[in-house]
Amino acid sequence: MAKSEIDVEGIKGKYALARKKAIESGAIDEGMLKAQKENDLRIAEVRGLILNRTAELEHQLNHFLSWYFTYNERRAVDLYDALLTKEFFTLHQKIVLFGELGYHKRKDFGGRFEGLTAQLHKVKEMRNLLAHGHKASATEPLVRMLSQNEPTRLDGKFMAQFKASFEAAFFSLVELNERIREMDRGTG
């Protein structure tokens, strides 16, 4: 093995041996290990779902912003690829920009998209909890940010809140994307 390589198998073996000794000594039991593994899987499922949905939402937001500033398919694609997908342009910045533009507040929409910016921020905050938070319990689906006093339980209530905010934001952006593209065709 070259000096710069990490001995992953050696490290894994060391911890596997420690786990085996802990089980044999009765310090931990296999049921607890199974519960921990199931908890890890549940958190991973929720994390994956929320990260996936938020990526879909960010795509709709990128799509809107690219059309808002170009009203042209080729230039919208260029703006999307050259700017909106870059890591320095964060989801938070895109949401703030969207809110400042105020397109969704136009009088002819009759207030249909009232609160959309707040819903976008809510989805982003829930995404951040799962993307940047850590597991707060070995056997319960709890996640927390270091700055939080209390962990957040990833239960049905949490998922219902996420679903409501995600759907309100996502479907509003889908409709706004249709509207802004109509403007390019001269029908909006």
C-alpha positions in Angstrom: 0.0 0.0 0.0 1.4 3.5 -0.9 1.9 5.9 1.9 -0.9 8.3 0.7 -3.6 5.6 0.7 -6.0 5.3 3.6 -6.2 1.8 5.1 -10.0 1.7 5.0 -10.1 -2.1 5.5 -7.8 -1.9 8.5 -9.9 0.8 10.1 -13.1 -1.0 9.4 -11.6 -4.2 10.8 -10.5 -2.4 14.0 -14.1 -1.2 14.6 -15.7 -4.5 13.7 -13.5 -6.2 16.2 -14.4 -3.6 18.9 -18.1 -4.1 18.1 -17.7 -7.9 18.3 -16.0 -7.6 21.7 -18.7 -5.2 23.0 -21.4 -7.7 22.0 -19.6 -10.6 23.6 -19.0 -8.6 26.8 -22.7 -7.6 27.0 -21.9 -3.9 26.7 -24.2 -3.7 23.7 -26.7 -6.1 22.3 -27.5 -7.1 18.7 -31.1 -5.8 19.1 -29.8 -2.3 19.8 -27.5 -2.5 16.8 -30.4 -3.6 14.6 -32.6 -0.7 16.0 -29.7 1.7 15.2 -29.4 0.4 11.7 -33.2 0.7 11.1 -33.1 4.2 12.5 -30.3 5.1 10.1 -32.2 3.7 7.2 -35.4 5.7 8.1 -33.4 8.9 8.4 -31.7 8.2 5.1 -35.1 7.6 3.4 -36.5 10.9 4.7 -33.3 12.7 3.8 -33.2 11.3 0.3 -36.9 12.2 -0.3 -36.5 15.8 0.9 -33.2 16.4 -1.0 -34.8 14.9 -4.1 -37.9 17.0 -3.9 -35.9 20.2 -3.1 -33.7 19.6 -6.2 -36.9 19.4 -8.2 -38.1 22.6 -6.7 -34.8 24.3 -7.3 -35.0 23.3 -11.0 -38.4 25.0 -11.2 -37.0 28.1 -9.5 -33.9 28.1 -11.9 -36.2 27.7 -14.8 -38.3 30.7 -13.7 -35.3 32.9 -13.1 -33.7 32.0 -16.4 -36.9 32.9 -18.3 -37.6 36.0 -16.2 -34.3 37.5 -17.3 -34.2 36.4 -20.9 -37.6 35.6 -22.4 -35.7 33.5 -24.9 -35.2 29.8 -25.0 -31.6 29.7 -26.1 -30.5 32.5 -23.7 -32.6 30.9 -20.9 -30.7 27.7 -21.3 -27.4 29.6 -21.3 -28.3 31.5 -18.1 -29.5 28.3 -16.4 -26.3 26.4 -17.2 -23.8 29.3 -16.9 -25.0 30.9 -13.6 -28.0 29.2 -11.9 -26.4 25.8 -11.5 -23.1 27.1 -10.0 -22.4 26.4 -6.3 -21.8 30.0 -5.5 -25.4 30.8 -6.4 -27.2 29.2 -3.4 -30.8 28.2 -3.1 -31.2 30.9 -0.5 -30.0 33.6 -2.8 -32.3 32.4 -5.6 -35.3 32.5 -3.2 -34.4 36.0 -2.1 -34.0 37.2 -5.7 -37.3 35.6 -6.6 -39.0 37.4 -3.8 -37.4 40.7 -4.7 -38.5 40.4 -8.3 -42.1 40.2 -7.2 -43.5 38.7 -10.4 -45.7 36.4 -8.4 -47.3 39.4 -6.7 -48.7 40.9 -9.9 -52.2 42.2 -9.6 -53.5 40.1 -12.4 -52.7 37.0 -10.4 -55.3 38.1 -7.8 -53.2 37.1 -4.8 -53.0 33.4 -5.9 -49.3 33.2 -5.1 -49.4 35.0 -1.8 -46.9 33.6 0.6 -44.9 31.7 -2.1 -41.6 33.2 -1.0 -42.3 32.1 2.6 -43.1 28.6 1.4 -39.9 28.4 -0.6 -37.9 29.5 2.5 -39.8 26.8 4.6 -38.8 24.0 2.1 -35.2 25.3 2.1 -35.1 25.3 5.9 -36.4 21.8 6.1 -33.9 20.7 3.4 -31.1 22.3 5.3 -32.0 20.4 8.5 -31.7 17.1 6.6 -28.7 18.2 4.5 -26.6 19.8 7.3 -28.1 18.4 10.5 -27.0 15.3 12.3 -28.7 12.3 13.8 -29.8 13.1 17.4 -30.7 9.7 18.6 -29.4 6.2 18.0 -32.9 4.6 17.8 -35.4 7.4 17.1 -35.6 9.4 13.8 -34.5 12.7 15.3 -32.3 15.2 13.6 -30.9 18.5 14.8 -28.6 21.3 13.9 -26.0 22.1 16.5 -27.7 25.5 17.1 -31.0 23.8 18.0 -31.9 23.1 21.6 -34.5 20.4 20.7 -34.1 17.9 17.9 -36.7 17.6 15.1 -38.7 14.3 14.9 -38.9 13.0 11.4 -42.5 11.7 11.8 -45.8 12.0 9.9 -46.3 15.6 11.1 -42.9 16.6 9.8 -43.5 14.9 6.5 -47.0 16.5 6.2 -45.6 19.9 6.8 -42.9 19.3 4.2 -45.4 18.0 1.7 -47.7 21.0 2.1 -44.9 23.5 1.7 -43.3 21.7 -1.1 -46.5 21.2 -3.1 -47.6 24.9 -2.6 -44.2 26.1 -3.8 -43.6 23.5 -6.6 -47.0 23.8 -8.3 -47.0 27.6 -8.0 -43.6 27.7 -9.7 -44.8 25.3 -12.4 -47.7 27.6 -13.1 -45.6 30.7 -13.0 -43.2 29.1 -15.5 -46.1 28.5 -17.8 -47.2 32.1 -17.4 -43.7 33.6 -18.1 -43.3 31.4 -21.2 -46.6 32.7 -22.5 -45.1 36.2 -22.3 -42.4 35.0 -24.7 -45.0 33.8 -27.1 -46.9 37.1 -26.8 -49.9 35.5 -25.1 -49.2 36.5 -21.5 
